Structures are given as structure tokens and as C-alpha cells.
């Protein structure tokens, strides 16, 4: 039976990191914690938990992709060569038994390069933003195109594609998964509880910044893989740029009443999204609030996309967009 090694990344996660390290005890052969310039006790807590610690070089702009690559490199450099590596974020805990189930599933199919499971929010109902995250994590099991950062990867596949792209600041997991698929590997979500996540998102500003970061990912990953995130980019352009521009033009020529049909279009979109969410299992009240955020999200998404294009035009460094 092959062993599973674990790479956990974080910065100033505090009690969440302690919980994450504790959840990995006895489940993983080796635990590597990659710290990205924490000013709290993260490093000492990781050492106390028996993890190997890698301090990321902060003279280079931080990205989660860089941190994950550094963790994998540490596994390769010291001790037995890894065969299966579970990547997990520092604000997550691992559900008991998941690592064994994911490893066993990978061993059944040599064409599988990566498996993931279900992530859920620890404090789901603490805010509507946490609820939205919890809904985003819950996707159908089966063969998939991509997943979030919590994933178990076959080390052979990781080496073949060269790991994560360290320059991608958001949606780096989507970009990595896209290269895995293009290299011929299958990706699968198994119907198993994987991790518990603590979004700790309680304010509209946090949600807005997260949506800006998402938009940056749409554009940056799209620049690398034009066939990916096409629908998301088109929606942002249409709903946050095209329709508002047309409304302003018609208002200039026809007067303020010309905006009413456009308001109706946005309201209809919100209602349609709410009905769809309700049919998918969300209570009506949650479906309405989630639909409102999803309708509004096109605007910060577009801001994030434009930020990427401006950075690329200026040949500027791609720095992370933090929301907490």
C-alpha cells in the first residue's frame, strides 16, 4: 500500500492551522507546512506538531502555486520519494478516513492523475458569504475538468506537467488541472467528505475582493488556456460592461426612462438564478440572497479581469489579491 504525503500551505492562520495540522496526524506519512511570511506562531505550531517547515522566499511575490511547488520539492528532496500527495490549504481540516479513500481510488486506475472530494464550510451559517462558499464547494461526483486547491495528486503526474504555474495568482488550481487533462490524465471527484474549510468571510468588502480575485483568475488562466473560462469571461463583459454601456448610451439620447428595461433584465436574471438555486436544493431565502451576489459578482469579476490586462500591458508583477 502506497503512503500519502501532505503539503499544507498557509500564512497567519492561527487556530485554523493548529486544527489542520492536528487533523492530518496519523493520516499522512509526512507533513510539510509551507509558510508564506507569517507573523504569528504558525511556524512554531507546525514544528510542535511534527511537520517539516519550509519558509517561502518572500523576496518574490507570493502565490499559492509557489507554496505548493515548494512543498512538493521538499518531499522530493528529503526522505522517500512521494507517490501520492494531498495538497490542502491552511484554513482547512481533513476529514478522518479521506486520505485512505482517495489513495485507494487512485490506485484503482493508473490513468487518474488527481482525485478530490467534497469540501464544506465549518461555520456555514455564520454569514451569507460563508453559505455561498459552501454551495460553491458542493459539486457532483465523477470525472471533472478542474477543482479547488484541496486535491490528491499522483506524484508522477505532478512531475510530468511541472507542478503549478507559480505566476498564476488566482485559479492556479484550475490552470494546473487544465494542464493535467491536456497531458492525458483523468481527474475525478469522489463522493466522499474531504475537508472542512473556514472562509471566515463576514463582510461585503471581503466578498467583493474575493470576486475581484476570481475575475483576475478568469483572465489570467484564459490567457494561458483560451478555451477555459470562456463563458465566465463573456458573462462579465456582457453583464458588467456591455449592458451598462448600452444603457448609458440610450439614456443620453432617450432620457432616464430608457434605463428601466435594463433594470428589468437584471431583475429577471436574479429571479431566474434564484429559481435555479432553489431547484438545486437551497431554501428560498438562501437562493434569493445567493442569486443577488451571483448577479452582482460580474462587476468585481470584470474589475479583476481588467486588472490582469492592465498588469500584463505594463509587464507588471502579478501580485495576489487578498480578501481576509
N, C-alpha and C positions, 0 to 999 in steps of 0.2 A: 504494500500500500504506500503510495507516494505521500510525502508530507506537504503541508501547506505552510508557506511563509506569508507574513503580513507586513505591509507598508502602510503606516498611518501618518498623515501629514497634518500640520496644524500650526497655529500661532495664537498665543494668548487665549486658549480655550478653557483654561481654569478647570473647574469641576467636571466639565464635559470631557476633557481629555483624560482625567483620572478615571472616569466611568468607562470610557472607551478602552483604555489600557486594561482595566480590570476585566472587561468582557472578553478580551482576547486571551486571557490567561488560560492555559490548558487546552486551547483550541488550535493554536498555531505553533509550529516548531520554533520559529524565530520571529521576533517582533522588531521592526525597525521604525523608529519615530524620526521623522524629518521635521526639524523646527525652522521656521522662517522668521527669525528675529524676534522671538517672544521676549517681553519684558516682565512677565510674571514667572511663576515657578514651574513652567511647563517642562523645561529640561530636567530639573532635579526630580520632578514627579515621574518622568519617563524612566530615568535611571533607577529610581527607587522601585519601579515596577519591573525592573529587569530587562527593559528594552535597550536595544542598541540605538544610540542617538547620532544623527547626522545634522550638523548645523549648516544650513544652506548659506552659500556665499551671497550676502545681501548687497554686495557692490554691483551686482547685476540685477535688474528689475525682477522682482519675484513673480512667478506664476506657479499655479498648482501643478502644471505639467512638469516644470523643472523639479519640483519637490518629489513628485512620483518617480521621475527618472533617477534622481539621486538615491532614493530608497532602493530601487531595483539594483542600481550599481553597487550599493553597499552589500546587498545579498550576494551578488556575483563575486565581489572582491574577498569576502570573508566567509569561511565555512563551506558546507556542502552547496553545490550548485542548486539553485531553485528550480522546481518543476512546475509548481502552481503557486501563483502569487495573488493574494487578496489585497486590493487597494481599498482603503477606507479613509474618510475624512475625520478630522479630529473632533468634530461635534456629533459623532455617531457612536453608538454601541452595537456590538454584534450579537445577534440572536443566538442563543445556545443551539448547537447542532447544525447551524447553517453551513459552516466551513466543510464539515464532513459530507453533507449532502451535495454541495456544489462540486467538491473534488470528485466524489463518486460519479456524478453526472458527466464531468469532463472525461473521466476515464472510460466511459462507455462509448465515446465517439471521438476518434482521432481527428476528425475534421472540425471539431469545436475548438475555436481559439479563445472563447470567452463565455462565461456564464454570469448572470446576475440574478437577483431575486427581488423581493418586494421590500422597499424602504417605506417607513411610516413615521409620522411625527410623534414625538414623545408627549408634547403638550399641544395636541391638535386644536383644541377648542379655546386656547388662550387668546387667539386673535383670528380674524378672518384671513389674515395673510398666512398664518400657520395652516389654516384649513385648506387654503389654495395650494400650498406646497404639498400637503398630504394627498390631495387629489391628483396633483401632477405626478407624484411618485407611483401611483397605483395604475399600472398598465397591464394589458393582457399578457399572459404567459405564451411562450412559443418563440419561433425564430424572429429576430428583431434586426433593425438596422443599426441601432445605437442605444446607449443607456447612459446613466449618470456615472459619477466617479467611483461609486461603490461597485466593484466588479472583481471577479476572479479570472485571471488571465493565465493561459498556458505560456510558460516562460519561452518556449520555442517560438511562439507566435510574436511575443513581445520583441524578442531579438530580431526576428525577420523583418519587422516593419520599422525597427529603430526606436521603439518606445513612443512616448508622447512628443508632440512638437512643442518645444519649450517657449516658442514665441507666441503661442496662442493663449490669450488671457482669459477667454471665456468659451464655453462649449468645447474645451480641449478634449473632453471625453468623446463627444460626437466626432471630432476630427480623427481621433485615434481609431475609433470603431470603423469609420469610413475606410481608412487605410487597411484595417484588418480584413474587411469584406472584399476590398479590391485585390488583396493578396490571396483570396480564395478561402478564407476562414469563415466558418459559420459562427453566429452569435445567437445566444438563446437566453431568454428569461424563464427561469423555472418557477413553478407556483409554490414558493417557499418564502417565509418571512426571513429577511436578510439582516437589515439594520434598523435601528431606531435613531431618528435624526432630531436634532434640536435647532430649529430655524431661529428661534428667539427673535422673531420679527413682529414688532408691535406697533409700528408707525407707518403712515402713508409714505413718508420720505424714504424709509428703508425699502419698502416695496418698489417705489419709483426707481431708486438706484439699481435695484436688482433687475428691473425690467430694462433699464438702460444697458446694463452689462449683457443681458440676454441679446439685445439688439446688436451690440458690438460683436457678439459671437456669431449671429446670423451673417453679418457682413464679412468677418474675417475668415470664418470657415468656408463661406460661399466663395471667397476669393481663391481659396485653395482647391475647393471642390465645387465648381459652378452648378452641378446638378443637385447639390444638397442645400436644404433650407430655402429652396426657390419659392415655395408657397408662402413661407413666413416673410421673406423679403418683399414679395409682391403685395401682401396684405398691408404691411407697414407703409409702403409707398402709396397705396391706394387710399387707405383709411386716414392716414395722418398727414399726407401731403396732397394727393390728387383731389379728393373731395373738398377739403378746406380751401384749396386754391380756386377751384371752380365756384364754390360758394361765395368767396370774396369777389371774384370777377363779376358774378351775376348781381351781387348786392350793389356793386359800384354802378352798374347800368340800370338795374331794375328797382333798386331800393331795398330796404332792410327786410321786407316781407319775403324776398327771394331765398332767405336762409331757411325758412320753415320746412320746405321739402327735404333739405339736408338733415335737419334735426330729426325729422321723421325717419329717415334712413338709418340713423344711428340708433334711434329708439327701437326700430324694428330689428336691427342686428342684435341689440341687447336682449330683446324678448325671445328671439329665435335661439340664441345661445343659452339663455336660461331654461327654455323648454328642453333643449338637448341635454343639458346637465341634469335636469330633473328626471328625464327618462333614463339617464345612466345610473340613477340611484341616489343622487343628492336630494336632501329635503328642499322644499320650495324656497325657503328663506335663504339657505346657503346658495342654492342655484342662482338666485337673483343677485346676491352680492358678488359671487364669483364671476358671473356674467358681466357685471359692471366693470370689474377690474380687468377682465379679459378684453372688453371693448376699449377701455382706456389705454391698455398696455401698448397699443400700436404707436402711440405718441412717444413714450420713452424708448420703445424699440427703435423708432426712426432716429431719435437723438443719438442712440448708441451706434447705429449704422453710420450716421453722418460723422460721428466722432472717429470711427475707424477710417473712413475715407479721407478725412482731413489729416489724420496722423500719417496715413500712407502717402498722401500727396506731399506732406512736409518731410517724409522719411524720418518721422519721429519714433521714439521708442514706444512700444505697446505696453503701457502700464495698467495694472489691474484696477478695476472699478469696485470699490468695497461698499457693502451695504450694511455691515454690522461690525 
